[in-house]
C-alpha cells in the first residue's frame, strides 16, 4: 500500500483540557434534542484564552425536566439577563442571540465510558463574565 500523508496544520485537538475555569464563547448551536426525560439545546463552546485557546467543548442547556431551572440560569448568564426560574413557568428566547455570547465555564474531567480509562471534559457550570 502507498504511504498516505495527513495534513494536521488545521487540526483541532479533542484531548481533554485541564480542569479549571476558562473564558469561552458560544460558537455553534444544534437543533433542540428530545430525550425520554427532557428537552435540551446542545451548544459548542470554544475556549478563548491561554494554552487551550481554540479548543472546542460541548454542553447541553436543559430546556425542560428537572434540569430546566439550571438551564434558565445558564441562559440568563449567556444572554445577560436576570432569569429567576423560581418566578417563571416559561421563558422564551431567540437561540441565535446565543451565538457569540461570552462566558466563563467550569470544566472538569470524567471517565467516559465508565471503566474505559478514557477521559473527556465535562462543562459543569456556565458563568457570566462579571
N, C-alpha and C positions, 0 to 999 in steps of 0.2 A: 504494500500500500504506500502511496506517496505521503510525504510529510505535509502536514497542514499547519499553517501559521495563523494564530489568533491575534487580533488587534485589540489589546486591552487599554489603549490610550484613553478611551472614554468610559471605561467600565466603572460601575459603582459597586462598592463592596456592600454586602448584606451581612457581614460578620457583626456580631453584637458590639455595640459601643459600651464603654464603662458605665456602670450605674452612676447616676448623678442627675443634676438639674441642668437643662440646656435651653438656650434660646432657639426657637423654631418658627417655621412659617407653614401655613396650610397651603400646599401646592396642588392638590388634586382631591376631587370628591368622586365617589362612585354612586351608583344607583342605590336607593334605600333598599335594605335587605330585610327579609322577614324570617325569623326562626320560629320554632314552636313555642318559645317563651316571650319573645319581644321583637320589636322593630328597631333597626339601628342604621346609622349613616356611617359607612366606612370612609375615613379620610386618610390622606397621605400627608405626612409632615416631613419637612426637611430641616435638619439642624443647620443653623446659620452662623455658628461660631466655633472657634477652636479647631483642634485636630480632627474632630468629627464633622466639620463643616461639609455640607452637601450630602450627608448620609440620610437615607430615607428611613422613616419609621411609620408604622401603621397603627391606627387607633379607631375604635368603634364608638361613636356617640350614640348612646341609648335614647330612643325616641318614645318607647313605651315599656311597660313592665316595671319591675321593681327598681331598675337602674335609671329610670327616666328622670328622677329628681337630680341625680348627679349629672346626667346628660344636659339638663336645663341649665345647671350651674356652669358647666363647661361651655355651653353655647353662649351664655351671658359673658363669660370671660373673653371668648373669641370675638364676639360682636361688640364688646364694650358697653354692655347693658347690664343693669342690675336685675337679674331674674330670680325671684323668690319662689321656688317650687311649692312651698307651703301655702302660698296665697293664690295659686293659679290652678285651674283644671286643664287648661290647654295653653300652648304657646305656638304662634306661627311665625316663621322666618323665611327669608329667601336664601336658599342654600348657596347661591352664587356670592352672597355677601361674605361667606367664609373664606373664599379664595383670597390668598394674600394676607390673611389675618396672622398677626404675630403673637406669640405667646411664649411662656416658659413651660417646659414639660419635665416631669419627674420620671426618669427611666430606671428600670431595674432589669435584671436578667432572670430568666427562668428556664428550666429544662423542659424542652418540648420536642417530640412527645415524651411524656414522663417515662423515665427508665432508659432513655436513648443515649444519654450523655451529651446530647446536642443542646447548646444554649441559644436562646434568642432573646431579643429585647421585648420588654413589656412597658408601654406607656401607662404609668399608674395614675398620674394626675395631669390635667391641663390647667395651668395657672395664667393669670394676667401678667402683663409685663410691668405692672406698677410695683 
